[in-house]
Amino acid sequence: MATSYLDSIKKQFLYYKMLGEKAIEQLNEEQLFWQYNEESNSIAVLVNHISGNMLSRFTDFLTSDGEKPWRNRDVEFANPLKSKLALMDLWAKGWECLMNALDPLTEADLEKVIYIRNDGHTVIEAINRQLAHYPYHIGQIVFIAKMLKNDDWKTLSIARNKSNDYNNRKFSREKERRHFTDDL
């Protein structure tokens, strides 16, 4: 079961990474820094926050508190990023840190207790916490991008009025155990 869980969560994280990237690549640089109002986050701010969280949580994942002393969460929402290139570099750095922490995990690691702000979590709980957190923000990225692109938006999921086509393709295949992201 542990191998199945570890494989599944890696695929889930990578699926959300892909959604974020496909949304971001549809936008120009100016759109990445657009905010609906002062209380809203731009996509750049969301990327900065997600990456900062990943770097904090997954650096020395099994051996140090997930809220690192060097992290300045408040600055993540002040948007120090200045370009699409800087944004994508930081995005890649966060995801690399996350995947490098997940790749070596074994079944024996899953019940270990780690800490985030001195609150103990099993490794499974800590991973699940982040697997809820990152898609929450990536959904915001997708929503903002979709609003900005309007009629030029290229869907990231089953296109409107194409559910039957998608289902016919899925049901035309033999039943087998597979992850839903395997054929994306």
VMD Tcl script that draws the C-alpha trace (Angstrom):
set ca {
  {0.00 0.00 0.00}
  {2.79 2.45 0.78}
  {4.24 2.20 -2.71}
  {0.81 2.80 -4.17}
  {0.29 5.83 -1.91}
  {3.71 7.30 -2.68}
  {3.29 6.79 -6.43}
  {-0.20 8.27 -6.32}
  {0.72 11.41 -4.41}
  {3.67 12.09 -6.71}
  {1.38 11.81 -9.71}
  {-1.20 14.06 -8.01}
  {1.38 16.74 -7.25}
  {2.73 16.58 -10.81}
  {-0.80 16.83 -12.20}
  {-1.38 20.08 -10.32}
  {2.06 21.34 -11.36}
  {1.05 20.72 -14.97}
  {-2.27 22.55 -14.52}
  {-0.49 25.57 -13.07}
  {2.08 25.60 -15.85}
  {-0.51 25.26 -18.61}
  {-2.46 28.16 -17.15}
  {0.65 30.32 -16.72}
  {1.95 29.67 -20.23}
  {-1.27 31.09 -21.70}
  {-0.55 34.49 -20.12}
  {1.78 37.32 -20.95}
  {4.07 38.79 -18.34}
  {1.79 41.70 -17.46}
  {-1.12 39.35 -16.79}
  {0.94 37.36 -14.26}
  {1.17 40.46 -12.06}
  {-2.47 41.57 -12.44}
  {-4.55 41.83 -9.25}
  {-8.31 42.18 -9.09}
  {-7.93 44.53 -6.11}
  {-5.47 45.27 -3.29}
  {-6.74 42.36 -1.19}
  {-6.37 39.88 -4.06}
  {-3.30 37.92 -5.02}
  {-1.76 38.02 -8.46}
  {-0.55 34.81 -10.04}
  {3.00 35.98 -9.32}
  {2.17 36.28 -5.62}
  {0.57 32.84 -5.60}
  {3.61 31.29 -7.28}
  {5.90 33.07 -4.82}
  {3.85 31.75 -1.89}
  {3.53 28.17 -3.19}
  {7.27 28.00 -3.90}
  {8.19 29.54 -0.56}
  {5.97 27.04 1.21}
  {7.47 24.12 -0.74}
  {11.02 25.20 -0.01}
  {10.23 25.57 3.69}
  {8.20 22.40 4.11}
  {10.35 20.06 2.03}
  {13.92 21.18 2.72}
  {15.26 18.60 5.20}
  {11.72 17.18 5.22}
  {12.27 14.36 7.70}
  {14.72 16.12 9.98}
  {13.72 19.76 10.59}
  {10.56 21.71 11.29}
  {8.65 22.51 8.10}
  {8.47 26.18 8.98}
  {12.11 27.17 8.50}
  {13.59 30.11 10.41}
  {14.76 31.61 7.09}
  {11.26 31.66 5.60}
  {9.52 35.03 5.51}
  {5.94 34.13 4.62}
  {4.76 37.74 4.71}
  {7.24 38.70 1.97}
  {5.79 35.94 -0.22}
  {2.63 38.06 -0.47}
  {4.54 41.27 -1.29}
  {5.63 39.95 -4.70}
  {9.36 40.43 -5.08}
  {9.24 38.75 -8.52}
  {9.85 41.02 -11.51}
  {9.55 38.82 -14.60}
  {7.93 35.70 -16.01}
  {11.37 34.09 -16.16}
  {12.02 34.75 -12.45}
  {8.53 33.46 -11.65}
  {9.07 30.22 -13.59}
  {12.54 29.72 -12.09}
  {11.13 30.01 -8.57}
  {8.20 27.72 -9.50}
  {10.67 25.09 -10.77}
  {12.85 25.42 -7.66}
  {9.88 24.79 -5.35}
  {8.68 21.76 -7.31}
  {12.19 20.33 -7.50}
  {12.53 20.60 -3.71}
  {9.17 18.88 -3.21}
  {9.89 16.01 -5.60}
  {13.42 15.54 -4.24}
  {11.91 15.12 -0.77}
  {9.22 12.68 -1.92}
  {11.34 10.48 -4.20}
  {13.44 8.75 -1.51}
  {10.53 8.14 0.90}
  {9.82 4.56 1.86}
  {6.98 2.79 3.62}
  {8.95 3.00 6.87}
  {8.99 6.81 6.59}
  {5.23 7.26 6.30}
  {4.44 6.91 10.01}
  {7.39 8.98 11.20}
  {6.42 12.16 12.98}
  {7.66 15.45 11.60}
  {6.82 18.97 12.72}
  {5.34 22.06 11.14}
  {5.46 25.00 13.55}
  {6.00 22.47 16.36}
  {2.76 20.60 15.50}
  {3.49 16.91 15.00}
  {2.28 15.25 11.80}
  {2.91 11.80 10.44}
  {4.64 12.04 7.08}
  {1.34 10.99 5.49}
  {-0.49 13.81 7.28}
  {2.15 16.36 6.29}
  {2.03 15.29 2.65}
  {-1.77 15.30 2.61}
  {-1.75 18.77 4.15}
  {0.35 20.08 1.27}
  {-1.61 18.07 -1.30}
  {-4.65 20.08 -0.20}
  {-2.80 23.40 0.09}
  {-1.07 23.58 -3.30}
  {-4.11 22.62 -5.43}
  {-6.12 25.24 -3.52}
  {-3.76 27.94 -4.77}
  {-3.25 26.38 -8.19}
  {-7.02 26.48 -8.61}
  {-6.78 30.20 -7.92}
  {-4.07 30.52 -10.58}
  {-6.25 28.70 -13.10}
  {-9.29 30.80 -12.22}
  {-7.40 34.08 -12.61}
  {-5.84 32.94 -15.88}
  {-9.20 31.84 -17.23}
  {-10.73 35.23 -16.39}
  {-7.84 37.08 -18.02}
  {-7.92 35.00 -21.21}
  {-11.71 35.00 -21.47}
  {-12.66 33.72 -24.95}
  {-9.03 32.83 -25.74}
  {-8.76 30.38 -22.83}
  {-7.55 26.91 -23.76}
  {-9.23 24.46 -21.41}
  {-7.11 22.32 -19.08}
  {-9.73 19.63 -18.61}
  {-12.60 18.11 -20.54}
  {-13.85 20.80 -22.91}
  {-17.44 21.96 -22.71}
  {-19.82 19.66 -24.53}
  {-17.05 17.05 -24.92}
  {-17.85 14.86 -21.92}
  {-19.41 12.16 -24.09}
  {-16.34 12.03 -26.33}
  {-14.08 11.77 -23.31}
  {-16.22 9.09 -21.66}
  {-16.46 7.10 -24.89}
  {-12.67 7.09 -25.15}
  {-12.29 6.01 -21.52}
  {-14.94 3.28 -21.74}
  {-13.56 1.96 -25.03}
  {-10.53 0.70 -23.09}
  {-10.36 -2.44 -21.02}
  {-10.67 -2.08 -17.28}
  {-7.30 -2.00 -15.59}
  {-5.70 -0.37 -12.61}
  {-4.24 2.97 -13.65}
  {-3.95 6.49 -12.36}
  {-6.21 9.03 -14.05}
  {-3.15 11.09 -15.03}
  {-1.49 8.22 -16.91}
  {-3.07 9.15 -20.23}
  {-2.93 12.94 -20.06}
}
mol new
graphics top color blue
foreach p $ca { graphics top sphere $p radius 0.5 }
foreach p [lrange $ca 0 end-1] q [lrange $ca 1 end] { graphics top cylinder $p $q radius 0.2 }
display resetview
